Amino acid sequence: MINIIIFTVFFYLLLFSVIGYGIFFRRICFNEANLSDNEGSIYIGFYGLFFITLLSLISSLFVAHNFVFNIFLHVLGILFFVSLSFENKDKYLKNIILISLLLFSALLISKTNDDLSYYHLPFTKYLTEQKIIFGMGHLNHGYNLLSSLFFLNSTFYLPFIKYFSFHFGILFFVVFFNYFLIKEIFSKKNHEIINLLYIFSFAFFNLSFNRLAEHGTDKSGQLLIVILVIKLFQHTCFDKEKFKIKNILFLLPLMAYCISLKTYFLPYVIIGLIIFFMNIKFIVILKKFFFTKSFLSFILLLIFYFTHHFISTGCFISPLPATCFGEKLIWARDINDMINLSIWLEQWAKAGAGPNFRVENVAEYIANLNWISTWIEKYFLVKFLDQLGILFSSFLVVYLLAKNFKYKNIDFLINKKILFFYLMILVIFSIWLLNHPTLRYGGYSIVFLVLSIPMAFLFQIFENRKMLYKNLKFFILFVVVVFNFKNIDRIINEFSRDDIFKFSNFPFYAIKEKDYKAYDFNSNLTIYSAHHCWATPSPCGHVDEKIVVTKKNGYFFINKLK
């Protein structure tokens, strides 16, 4: 019983701290007088996650995120939560708490993401025990694949709960995502096309992303990018009022946040450029744009995020070889290592590798479209098709609830702005398909956008049902029930497992005790070695006789001799 109390109390204390930082960031970054009711609340939770992550990226350069640091950080967040107010704050909190309770079953997991033992937990735990160490990429491939989610999660390391809170951040994303959607779905200011896209998003992502253990570092960013793109679509193509730069500024910090969660979101910057090319006075807008707190926060997050790439690997964008310095830095990974890692990730994404097979000629396989037939056989028909089934089932249910089989007279035509915007979506889809065509690597979001936008236009030609909003409330309730049913069924199954992932310390997830070796270096750094480190002391990874460690100006540098 005590574990359940600890688990729940810390979840809500951290949730309130995140909201507190969100309120604080919005106050210092935007003019409160210019915020509407929706703008005053739909971004707050995401702003809180953004700001704590920014603080984490900066502070980890100098200190470890231990109990003392994190207690101070979140006590300050809770003070912001208590002392700072905004319009309809009480209503906002009631809705957030209600949504979190309705989604709480997803948080109760025994088996975590498959990569937790390999590098998610070791990387995050390293941030709680050490300030940054140069060259961590030599110890484990996972240390080359940085996500700002690790830095966020490291701040959740607190007494009693320890590292069992490292998946709280994922549910925070889901809670704020659903609050955003529900608020927007019932907004009368949105065009019908936009509302349909939000309804599709609510249905598909809640039904597809119900297992928190499968989120890893990939799905949180995909939730966020979808609502940002739809919001940008609304502002650039549907808003009746004159284009306002402030509408885009609200999104800018969160666009940077998406990129920091996973670098494969970088192509979405293309869509951001649309706002300038769609306006005659884009030069004037551009000048105003650069001198805003919003743009400053965008730049700061990306600077510190890619600084950590550089510190860990010697590459500004890991694992892109063109951004690596190789032998020019004492801690940098060899260029050939990064080329091989990049090829491996592309090979895996194109279904050229799996647990029990590898293609023989990798270079030939990933070139051009040689991989298509294997990808269709081993990935599209096995995993991709299931997700398409969920998406099209969502379309069908939404149609039956919201539309009649009668055509209506519409005066809306697809204009050049809409065509141009959708063309940019197709460009990003092409980049995804040709380079990393797996749903995990940004596929859920871009495939959803490619299919749901034309489907929303198709739905527009049919008349709405008279009880549209009542039907939508029923639909939202139905999705929530299915979400919880699937999670409760999973929890029951996890209690009956007979492996290490059986629930034996409910509600804490399972951690495997590992045997490891400790290697002491002359620089007074101890590195622990294990195949999968789990909760082994840090830094932990693969250590051999080629690893050397030096210390300069209070920082450790790990290198690997040839």
C-alpha positions as CSV (number, residue, x, y, z in Angstrom):
1,M,0.0,0.0,0.0
2,I,2.8,2.4,0.9
3,N,4.3,2.0,-2.6
4,I,1.0,3.0,-4.2
5,I,0.8,6.1,-2.1
6,I,4.4,7.1,-2.9
7,F,3.9,6.4,-6.6
8,T,0.7,8.5,-6.8
9,V,1.8,11.4,-4.6
10,F,5.0,11.9,-6.5
11,F,3.2,11.7,-9.8
12,Y,0.9,14.5,-8.9
13,L,3.6,16.6,-7.2
14,L,5.7,16.4,-10.3
15,L,2.6,17.1,-12.5
16,F,1.9,20.3,-10.5
17,S,5.6,21.3,-10.7
18,V,5.5,20.9,-14.5
19,I,2.3,23.0,-14.7
20,G,3.9,25.6,-12.4
21,Y,6.9,26.0,-14.7
22,G,4.6,26.2,-17.6
23,I,2.7,29.1,-16.1
24,F,6.0,30.8,-15.3
25,F,7.5,30.3,-18.8
26,R,4.3,31.6,-20.4
27,R,4.5,34.7,-18.3
28,I,8.1,35.6,-19.0
29,C,7.8,34.7,-22.7
30,F,4.5,36.1,-23.8
31,N,2.3,39.1,-23.1
32,E,-0.5,37.9,-20.9
33,A,-2.9,40.6,-22.2
34,N,-2.7,39.1,-25.7
35,L,-3.7,35.6,-24.7
36,S,-7.1,34.2,-25.3
37,D,-8.7,31.6,-23.0
38,N,-7.5,28.8,-25.2
39,E,-4.0,30.2,-25.6
40,G,-3.9,30.7,-21.9
41,S,-4.2,27.0,-21.2
42,I,-3.6,24.6,-24.1
43,Y,0.1,25.1,-24.2
44,I,0.9,25.4,-20.4
45,G,1.7,21.8,-19.7
46,F,3.9,21.5,-22.8
47,Y,5.6,24.8,-21.9
48,G,6.4,23.3,-18.4
49,L,8.0,20.2,-19.9
50,F,9.9,22.5,-22.3
51,F,11.2,24.8,-19.6
52,I,12.3,22.0,-17.2
53,T,14.1,20.3,-20.0
54,L,15.9,23.5,-20.9
55,L,17.0,23.9,-17.3
56,S,18.1,20.3,-17.2
57,L,20.2,20.6,-20.4
58,I,21.9,23.7,-19.0
59,S,22.4,22.5,-15.4
60,S,23.8,19.0,-16.3
61,L,26.8,20.8,-17.8
62,F,27.8,21.7,-14.2
63,V,26.0,19.4,-11.7
64,A,24.4,16.0,-11.4
65,H,20.7,15.9,-11.0
66,N,20.8,14.3,-7.6
67,F,18.1,14.4,-4.8
68,V,19.2,17.9,-3.6
69,F,19.1,19.5,-7.0
70,N,15.8,17.9,-8.0
71,I,14.1,18.7,-4.7
72,F,15.0,22.4,-5.1
73,L,13.9,22.4,-8.7
74,H,10.5,21.0,-8.1
75,V,9.8,22.8,-4.8
76,L,10.3,26.0,-6.9
77,G,8.0,24.6,-9.6
78,I,5.3,23.8,-7.0
79,L,5.7,27.4,-5.6
80,F,5.1,28.7,-9.1
81,F,2.0,26.5,-9.4
82,V,0.6,27.8,-6.1
83,S,1.5,31.5,-6.5
84,L,1.0,32.2,-10.2
85,S,-2.5,32.4,-11.6
86,F,-4.2,32.7,-15.0
87,E,-7.7,32.9,-16.4
88,N,-9.9,29.9,-15.5
89,K,-7.0,28.2,-13.6
90,D,-9.4,26.2,-11.3
91,K,-11.2,24.8,-14.3
92,Y,-7.9,24.0,-16.0
93,L,-6.7,22.1,-13.0
94,K,-9.9,20.1,-12.6
95,N,-9.7,19.1,-16.3
96,I,-6.1,18.1,-16.1
97,I,-6.6,16.1,-12.9
98,L,-9.6,14.4,-14.4
99,I,-7.8,13.5,-17.6
100,S,-4.8,12.2,-15.6
101,L,-7.0,10.0,-13.5
102,L,-8.7,8.6,-16.6
103,L,-5.3,7.8,-18.1
104,F,-3.6,6.6,-14.9
105,S,-3.9,2.9,-15.8
106,A,-1.3,3.4,-18.6
107,L,1.2,4.4,-15.9
108,L,1.1,1.1,-14.2
109,I,3.6,-1.0,-16.1
110,S,5.8,-3.9,-15.1
111,K,7.6,-4.4,-18.4
112,T,9.1,-1.1,-19.7
113,N,10.4,-0.2,-23.2
114,D,12.8,-2.7,-24.6
115,D,15.6,-0.1,-24.7
116,L,15.2,0.8,-21.1
117,S,17.9,-1.7,-19.9
118,Y,20.2,-0.9,-22.8
119,Y,20.5,2.9,-22.6
120,H,17.3,4.7,-21.5
121,L,17.7,3.9,-17.8
122,P,21.6,4.0,-17.8
123,F,21.7,7.3,-19.7
124,T,19.1,8.9,-17.4
125,K,20.7,7.5,-14.3
126,Y,24.1,8.8,-15.4
127,L,22.6,12.3,-15.4
128,T,21.5,11.9,-11.8
129,E,25.0,10.7,-10.6
130,Q,27.4,12.6,-12.8
131,K,27.8,16.0,-14.4
132,I,28.4,15.6,-18.1
133,I,31.3,13.4,-19.3
134,F,32.9,13.9,-22.7
135,G,32.9,10.9,-25.0
136,M,30.1,8.8,-23.4
137,G,29.3,7.6,-26.9
138,H,32.3,5.2,-26.7
139,L,30.6,3.2,-24.0
140,N,27.4,2.3,-25.8
141,H,25.7,3.0,-29.1
142,G,22.7,4.3,-27.1
143,Y,24.8,7.2,-25.7
144,N,25.0,8.4,-29.4
145,L,21.2,8.6,-29.7
146,L,20.4,11.5,-27.4
147,S,16.9,12.6,-26.5
148,S,16.0,15.5,-24.4
149,L,13.5,13.2,-22.7
150,F,16.4,11.7,-20.8
151,F,17.3,15.1,-19.4
152,L,13.7,15.8,-18.4
153,N,13.3,12.4,-16.7
154,S,16.6,12.9,-14.8
155,T,14.9,15.7,-12.9
156,F,12.3,13.3,-11.6
157,Y,14.8,11.4,-9.6
158,L,13.7,12.0,-6.0
159,P,13.8,10.3,-2.6
160,F,11.5,7.2,-2.2
161,I,10.4,7.1,-5.8
162,K,14.0,7.2,-7.3
163,Y,14.2,6.0,-10.9
164,F,10.7,4.5,-10.9
165,S,9.4,8.0,-11.9
166,F,11.4,8.0,-15.2
167,H,8.3,7.2,-17.2
168,F,6.1,9.9,-15.6
169,G,7.2,12.4,-18.3
170,I,5.7,10.2,-21.0
171,L,2.2,10.2,-19.4
172,F,2.5,14.0,-18.9
173,F,2.8,14.3,-22.7
174,V,-0.3,12.1,-23.1
175,V,-2.3,14.1,-20.5
176,F,-1.4,17.5,-22.1
177,F,-2.0,16.1,-25.6
178,N,-5.5,15.0,-24.7
179,Y,-6.3,18.3,-22.8
180,F,-5.2,20.2,-25.9
181,L,-7.3,18.1,-28.2
182,I,-10.5,18.1,-26.1
183,K,-10.2,21.9,-25.6
184,E,-9.8,22.4,-29.4
185,I,-12.4,19.9,-30.5
186,F,-15.1,21.9,-28.7
187,S,-13.8,25.3,-29.7
188,K,-16.3,27.1,-31.9
189,K,-13.5,29.2,-33.4
190,N,-12.0,26.4,-35.4
191,H,-12.8,25.6,-39.0
192,E,-14.6,22.3,-39.5
193,I,-11.5,20.8,-41.3
194,I,-9.4,21.6,-38.2
195,N,-11.9,20.1,-35.8
196,L,-12.0,16.9,-37.8
197,L,-8.2,16.7,-37.7
198,Y,-8.3,17.1,-34.0
199,I,-11.0,14.4,-33.7
200,F,-9.0,12.0,-35.9
201,S,-5.9,12.7,-33.7
202,F,-7.8,11.9,-30.5
203,A,-9.1,8.7,-31.8
204,F,-6.0,7.3,-33.6
205,F,-3.3,8.2,-31.1
206,N,-5.2,7.2,-28.0
207,L,-6.1,3.8,-29.5
208,S,-2.7,3.3,-31.0
209,F,-0.5,4.7,-28.2
210,N,-2.3,3.1,-25.2
211,R,0.7,1.1,-24.1
212,L,3.1,3.4,-22.3
213,A,5.9,0.8,-22.4
214,E,6.0,1.1,-26.2
215,H,6.5,4.9,-26.2
216,G,10.2,5.0,-25.6
217,T,11.6,8.3,-26.7
218,D,9.8,8.3,-30.0
219,K,6.1,8.7,-29.5
220,S,6.0,11.7,-27.2
221,G,7.4,13.9,-29.9
222,Q,5.0,12.5,-32.5
223,L,2.1,13.5,-30.3
224,L,3.4,17.0,-30.0
225,I,4.3,17.5,-33.6
226,V,0.9,16.4,-34.8
227,I,-1.0,19.1,-32.8
228,L,1.7,21.7,-33.7
229,V,1.3,21.0,-37.5
230,I,-2.5,21.1,-37.3
231,K,-2.3,24.4,-35.3
232,L,0.0,25.8,-37.9
233,F,-2.3,24.6,-40.7
234,Q,-5.1,26.5,-38.9
235,H,-3.2,29.7,-38.6
236,T,-1.8,29.8,-42.1
237,C,-4.8,28.5,-44.1
238,F,-8.0,28.9,-42.2
239,D,-7.9,31.8,-39.7
240,K,-10.3,34.5,-40.9
241,E,-8.5,37.2,-39.0
242,K,-5.4,38.8,-40.4
243,F,-2.2,36.7,-40.0
244,K,-0.6,37.4,-36.6
245,I,2.9,36.5,-35.8
246,K,2.0,35.9,-32.2
247,N,0.1,32.8,-33.2
248,I,3.2,31.2,-34.6
249,L,5.4,32.4,-31.6
250,F,3.2,30.3,-29.3
251,L,4.3,27.2,-31.2
252,L,8.0,28.0,-31.7
253,P,9.4,26.8,-28.4
254,L,7.5,23.5,-28.8
255,M,8.8,23.0,-32.3
256,A,12.3,23.1,-30.9
257,Y,11.2,20.7,-28.2
258,C,10.1,18.2,-30.8
259,I,13.5,18.4,-32.5
260,S,15.3,17.8,-29.2
261,L,13.1,14.8,-28.5
262,K,14.2,13.2,-31.7
263,T,16.3,14.8,-34.5
264,Y,14.3,13.2,-37.2
265,F,11.8,16.1,-36.6
266,L,14.2,18.5,-38.2
267,P,12.5,18.4,-41.6
268,Y,9.4,19.9,-40.0
269,V,11.3,23.2,-40.0
270,I,10.3,23.3,-43.7
271,I,6.7,23.8,-42.6
272,G,7.8,26.6,-40.3
273,L,9.2,28.5,-43.3
274,I,5.7,28.4,-44.9
275,I,4.6,31.3,-42.7
276,F,7.1,33.6,-44.3
277,F,6.5,32.6,-47.9
278,M,2.8,32.8,-47.6
279,N,2.9,36.5,-46.5
280,I,3.8,39.4,-48.8
281,K,5.5,41.2,-45.9
282,F,7.5,38.2,-44.9
283,I,10.8,40.2,-44.6
284,V,9.1,42.5,-42.1
285,I,7.7,39.6,-40.2
286,L,11.1,37.8,-40.2
287,K,12.8,40.8,-38.6
288,K,10.1,40.9,-35.8
289,F,10.4,37.1,-35.5
290,F,14.1,37.1,-34.6
291,F,13.7,39.6,-31.8
292,T,11.3,37.8,-29.6
293,K,11.6,35.8,-26.4
294,S,10.0,32.9,-28.2
295,F,12.6,32.7,-30.8
296,L,15.3,33.1,-28.2
297,S,13.9,30.1,-26.3
298,F,13.8,28.1,-29.6
299,I,17.5,28.8,-30.2
300,L,18.6,28.2,-26.6
301,L,17.0,24.8,-26.4
302,L,18.6,23.7,-29.7
303,I,22.0,25.1,-28.8
304,F,22.2,23.3,-25.5
305,Y,20.7,20.1,-26.9
306,F,23.1,19.8,-29.8
307,T,25.9,20.8,-27.4
308,H,25.2,17.6,-25.6
309,H,25.4,15.7,-28.9
310,F,28.9,17.3,-29.3
311,I,29.9,16.4,-25.8
312,S,28.8,12.8,-26.0
313,T,30.1,12.0,-29.5
314,G,32.1,14.8,-31.1
315,C,29.2,15.3,-33.6
316,F,26.9,18.3,-33.6
317,I,24.0,16.1,-34.8
318,S,24.6,12.5,-33.9
319,P,24.9,10.1,-35.8
320,L,25.2,12.2,-39.0
321,P,28.8,11.7,-40.1
322,A,28.9,15.1,-41.9
323,T,28.6,16.9,-38.5
324,C,31.3,14.9,-36.8
325,F,34.9,16.0,-36.0
326,G,36.4,12.5,-35.6
327,E,40.2,12.6,-34.8
328,K,40.2,16.4,-34.3
329,L,38.9,16.0,-30.7
330,I,40.3,13.7,-28.1
331,W,36.9,12.4,-27.1
332,A,35.2,12.2,-30.5
333,R,34.1,8.9,-32.0
334,D,35.8,7.8,-35.1
335,I,34.1,9.0,-38.3
336,N,33.9,5.4,-39.6
337,D,32.1,4.4,-36.4
338,M,29.5,7.1,-37.0
339,I,29.1,6.1,-40.6
340,N,28.6,2.5,-39.6
341,L,26.0,3.5,-36.9
342,S,24.2,5.7,-39.4
343,I,24.1,2.8,-41.9
344,W,22.9,0.4,-39.2
345,L,20.0,2.6,-38.3
346,E,19.0,3.0,-41.9
347,Q,19.3,-0.7,-42.5
348,W,17.1,-1.4,-39.4
349,A,14.5,1.2,-40.4
350,K,14.3,-0.3,-43.9
351,A,13.7,-3.8,-42.5
352,G,17.2,-5.0,-43.5
353,A,17.9,-6.3,-40.0
354,G,16.0,-8.0,-37.2
355,P,16.6,-10.2,-34.1
356,N,17.2,-13.3,-36.3
357,F,18.4,-12.0,-39.7
358,R,20.7,-9.5,-41.5
359,V,20.8,-8.7,-45.2
360,E,24.2,-9.6,-46.7
361,N,25.1,-6.6,-48.9
362,V,24.0,-3.7,-46.7
363,A,25.2,-0.9,-49.0
364,E,23.4,-2.3,-52.0
365,Y,20.3,-3.1,-50.0
366,I,19.7,0.5,-48.6
367,A,20.6,2.2,-51.9
368,N,17.9,3.5,-54.1
369,L,14.7,1.5,-53.6
370,N,16.2,-2.0,-53.4
371,W,14.8,-2.4,-49.9
372,I,11.1,-1.9,-50.9
373,S,10.1,-5.5,-51.4
374,T,11.7,-6.7,-48.2
375,W,10.3,-3.8,-46.3
376,I,6.7,-4.6,-47.5
377,E,7.1,-8.2,-46.6
378,K,8.7,-7.9,-43.2
379,Y,7.4,-4.5,-42.0
380,F,4.5,-3.1,-43.9
381,L,2.4,-6.3,-43.8
382,V,3.4,-7.2,-40.3
383,K,3.3,-3.9,-38.3
384,F,2.4,-1.0,-40.6
385,L,-0.9,-2.5,-41.8
386,D,-2.2,-2.9,-38.3
387,Q,-1.8,0.8,-37.6
388,L,-3.5,1.7,-40.9
389,G,-6.4,-0.5,-39.8
390,I,-6.6,1.5,-36.5
391,L,-6.5,4.8,-38.4
392,F,-9.1,3.9,-41.0
393,S,-11.3,2.4,-38.3
394,S,-11.1,5.8,-36.5
395,F,-12.1,7.6,-39.7
396,L,-15.1,5.3,-40.1
397,V,-16.3,5.6,-36.5
398,V,-15.9,9.4,-36.6
399,Y,-17.9,9.5,-39.9
400,L,-20.7,7.4,-38.5
401,L,-20.9,9.6,-35.3
402,A,-20.5,13.0,-36.9
403,K,-21.8,12.8,-40.4
404,N,-24.9,12.0,-42.4
405,F,-25.0,10.3,-45.8
406,K,-26.2,13.5,-47.3
407,Y,-24.2,16.0,-49.4
408,K,-24.3,19.6,-48.5
409,N,-23.6,22.7,-50.5
410,I,-20.3,24.2,-49.6
411,D,-18.6,27.3,-50.8
412,F,-15.2,26.2,-49.6
413,L,-12.5,25.6,-52.2
414,I,-9.0,24.3,-51.8
415,N,-6.8,27.3,-52.3
416,K,-3.2,27.7,-53.1
417,K,-2.2,28.1,-49.4
418,I,-3.7,24.7,-48.6
419,L,-2.2,23.0,-51.6
420,F,1.3,24.5,-50.8
421,F,1.0,23.4,-47.1
422,Y,0.0,19.9,-48.1
423,L,2.8,19.7,-50.6
424,M,5.2,20.4,-47.7
425,I,3.6,17.6,-45.8
426,L,4.3,15.3,-48.8
427,V,7.9,16.5,-48.9
428,I,8.4,15.5,-45.3
429,F,6.7,12.2,-46.0
430,S,9.1,11.5,-48.8
431,I,12.1,12.3,-46.6
432,W,10.8,9.9,-44.0
433,L,10.0,7.1,-46.5
434,L,13.3,7.3,-48.3
435,N,15.5,7.5,-45.2
436,H,13.9,5.9,-42.2
437,P,10.5,4.3,-43.1
438,T,9.5,2.9,-39.8
439,L,6.6,4.2,-37.7
440,R,8.8,4.5,-34.7
441,Y,11.1,7.0,-36.5
442,G,8.4,9.7,-37.1
443,G,6.1,7.5,-39.2
444,Y,3.0,7.6,-37.0
445,S,2.8,11.4,-37.2
446,I,3.6,12.0,-40.9
447,V,1.5,9.1,-42.2
448,F,-1.4,10.3,-40.0
449,L,-1.1,13.8,-41.5
450,V,-0.8,12.6,-45.1
451,L,-3.9,10.5,-44.8
452,S,-6.1,12.6,-42.4
453,I,-5.9,15.9,-44.2
454,P,-7.5,14.7,-47.4
455,M,-9.9,12.6,-45.4
456,A,-11.0,15.8,-43.5
457,F,-11.7,17.5,-46.8
458,L,-13.7,14.5,-48.0
459,F,-15.8,14.5,-44.8
460,Q,-16.6,18.2,-45.2
461,I,-18.9,17.6,-48.2
462,F,-21.3,15.6,-46.0
463,E,-23.8,17.2,-43.6
464,N,-23.2,17.1,-39.9
465,R,-25.5,15.1,-37.6
466,K,-27.9,17.2,-35.5
467,M,-26.5,15.8,-32.3
468,L,-22.9,16.3,-33.4
469,Y,-21.4,17.4,-30.1
470,K,-23.4,15.0,-28.0
471,N,-22.1,12.2,-30.2
472,L,-18.6,13.5,-29.8
473,K,-18.9,13.3,-26.1
474,F,-20.0,9.7,-26.4
475,F,-17.1,9.1,-28.7
476,I,-14.5,10.5,-26.3
477,L,-16.0,8.4,-23.5
478,F,-15.8,5.3,-25.8
479,V,-12.1,5.9,-26.6
480,V,-11.3,6.4,-22.9
481,V,-13.1,3.2,-22.0
482,V,-11.2,1.2,-24.7
483,F,-7.9,2.8,-23.6
484,N,-8.5,1.7,-20.0
485,F,-9.8,-1.7,-20.9
486,K,-6.7,-2.5,-22.9
487,N,-4.4,-1.3,-20.1
488,I,-6.3,-3.1,-17.3
489,D,-6.1,-6.3,-19.4
490,R,-2.4,-5.8,-19.8
491,I,-1.9,-5.2,-16.0
492,I,-3.7,-8.4,-15.2
493,N,-1.5,-10.3,-17.6
494,E,1.6,-8.7,-16.1
495,F,0.6,-10.1,-12.7
496,S,0.4,-13.6,-14.2
497,R,3.8,-13.5,-16.0
498,D,6.4,-16.0,-15.0
499,D,9.5,-14.0,-16.0
500,I,11.4,-11.0,-14.5
501,F,8.6,-8.7,-15.8
502,K,6.0,-10.1,-13.5
503,F,4.5,-7.4,-11.2
504,S,6.3,-8.2,-7.9
505,N,6.7,-4.7,-6.5
506,F,3.5,-3.1,-7.7
507,P,3.2,-0.3,-8.9
508,F,7.0,-0.1,-9.6
509,Y,8.3,-1.6,-12.9
510,A,10.7,-4.5,-12.9
511,I,14.4,-4.0,-12.7
512,K,16.8,-6.8,-13.3
513,E,19.8,-7.2,-11.0
514,K,22.9,-7.2,-13.1
515,D,26.4,-8.6,-12.6
516,Y,29.0,-6.0,-13.6
517,K,32.7,-5.2,-13.5
518,A,34.2,-2.0,-12.2
519,Y,37.2,-0.5,-14.0
520,D,39.2,2.2,-12.1
521,F,41.1,4.7,-14.1
522,N,44.0,6.9,-13.1
523,S,41.9,10.0,-13.5
524,N,39.8,8.8,-10.6
525,L,36.8,7.8,-12.7
526,T,35.3,4.4,-12.3
527,I,33.4,3.0,-15.3
528,Y,31.1,0.0,-14.8
529,S,30.8,-2.6,-17.5
530,A,27.8,-4.8,-18.4
531,H,26.0,-5.8,-21.6
532,H,22.7,-4.3,-20.6
533,C,23.4,-1.9,-17.7
534,W,19.9,-1.6,-16.2
535,A,20.3,0.3,-12.9
536,T,24.1,-0.4,-12.6
537,P,26.1,2.6,-11.1
538,S,27.2,5.1,-13.7
539,P,28.8,5.6,-16.1
540,C,28.1,2.2,-17.4
541,G,28.7,0.6,-20.8
542,H,31.1,-1.6,-22.6
543,V,34.7,-1.3,-21.4
544,D,37.8,-2.9,-22.9
545,E,41.5,-2.3,-23.0
546,K,41.2,0.4,-25.6
547,I,39.2,2.7,-23.4
548,V,41.3,5.6,-21.8
549,V,40.1,8.3,-19.5
550,T,41.7,11.7,-18.9
551,K,40.7,14.7,-16.8
552,K,41.0,18.3,-17.6
553,N,39.5,21.4,-15.8
554,G,37.3,19.2,-13.7
555,Y,35.7,17.2,-16.6
556,F,36.4,13.6,-17.6
557,F,37.2,12.7,-21.3
558,I,36.6,9.2,-22.5
559,N,38.5,8.1,-25.6
560,K,39.0,4.8,-27.4
561,L,42.4,3.9,-28.9
562,K,42.5,2.3,-32.3
